[in-house]
Amino acid sequence: MVTEAPPESWYDPKLDREYIKHILAQGTTDNGAFGLTLHWFQVNDAVRRLRDYLQVDSITPQRLFALAFPNLTYIWLKRRDKIAQAVSWYKAIQTGEYVKLRDAADCEAVCRTEAVFDYTRIKTYWAALRSYENGWNNFFTEGGLNPLVVHYEDLCNNYDESIHSILGSMRLSHENIGIKAPHFEKSADTLSFEWIAKFKAMQVSGRPRPG
């Protein structure tokens, strides 16, 4: 399962410190901005490695992140339609195609196998997504944090406006800059919409069936 924690052998305090130093150096832009994507199931792993990097123990994850990333801004990307998200996630796991490049010429074929509908598996990922959202909600509430909430649907439909809002929340100049088109595009296709409709119909009928 993609959400399982790494084995104990993967942790090495010295290597983790060097690794984090490297990604901070390579990922920080000329204006001092650094960003990363963190899924809820990755939080404990990130906390463990950052504690090795900073060599601190008794500190909450919220304080740890603030210490590791000065002037930290949280941008909470959520999706309203969790069933559609679960379908997308499960289909990507089967095919190996997690992203879809806008310029097909830049993209090698990565689809390894044909995706097969499975109501029970999709329901499992749907439940996981709702659990992860609850986890983030508790994380922010317990830490007294007020993240900028961006919905996936709004980001897709109003991309420029969403990016300006994000830059503003980070206190970065953005009034007179052009926003480039995203490098990736939505991966949903006809099969995705068929699965979403099928899953919702099976939910209503209360008679899940394979295939």
C-alpha positions, -999 to +999 in steps of 0.1 A: +000+000+000+014+034-009+006+049+025+026+025+046+055+040+066+091+033+055+109+004+071+132+011+100+162+005+078+154+035+057+161+059+086+196+072+091+200+105+111+232+115+093+218+108+058+185+125+066+203+156+078+223+158+046+193+150+024+172+178+039+201+202+036+203+193-001+166+197-009+164+230+009+194+243-010+182+230-044+145+239-038+149+275-026+143+301-052+163+334-056+136+353-037+139+329-008+108+309-014+107+272-008+077+249-012+068+213-008+038+190-011+030+169+020+003+143+022-012+135+056+002+099+055+037+114+051+036+136+081+050+112+107+078+103+083+086+140+077+085+147+115+110+119+122+134+131+096+131+168+105+138+160+142+170+143+131+178+173+109+172+199+137+183+175+165+152+182+187+129+157+204+102+172+227+085+195+203+051+193+185+050+187+148+035+222+143+064+238+161+089+215+144+077+226+109+078+263+120+113+258+132+124+240+100+107+264+076+108+301+089+079+323+078+059+292+071+027+295+052+003+265+049-018+261+018-044+234+023-054+219-011-087+201-007-111+185-031-148+188-027-157+157-047-138+130-027-153+102-047-138+116-079-105+120-060-107+083-049-114+072-084-085+092-097-061+078-070-071+042-075-069+044-113-034+060-110-023+032-087-033+006-112-019+023-143+012+041-128+001+073-144-001+098-115+003+130-136-007+140-171+016+165-189-001+192-208+024+189-237+021+152-247+054+156-266+072+159-233+056+128-218+067+092-222+041+065-221+039+054-184+006+035-184+017+001-174-016-018-172-053-014-179-074-001-150-102-023-137-131-009-117-134-022-081-161-007-058-145-020-026-110-006-033-124+028-044-145+029-012-113+022+008-095+051-008-126+073-004-126+066+033-089+072+036-092+106+019-119+117+044-097+104+072-067+124+059-088+156+057-098+151+093-062+146+103-052+179+087-081+197+103-070+185+137-034+194+130-043+230+121-068+233+150-045+220+176-017+242+164-038+273+163-030+276+126-051+293+099-041+278+065-051+292+031-077+268+018-076+262-019-101+238-035-089+217-064-120+225-084-114+262-080-077+258-089-087+241-121-115+265-131-098+298-119-061+290-121-047+325-124-069+338-095-059+309-073-022+314-079-024+351-071-043+343-039-015+318-030+013+343-037-006+369-017-009+346+013+029+341+011+034+379+011+051+377-023+048+404-049+023+393-076+003+423-088+019+427-122+032+393-130+020+369-156+009+334-146+022+306-169-002+278-178+002+248-156+026+221-168+001+194-159-035+190-169-064+171-153-061+134-156-098+127-155-111+111-187-142+093-200-133+062-179-130+083-148-165+098-152-179+063-159-164+050-127-176+079-107-211+074-120-209+037-114-196+040-079-223+065-069-250+043-084-238+013-065-238+034-033-274+043-038-285+008-046-266-006-016-256-036-037-218-034-044-206-059-069-172-064-085-163-054-121 
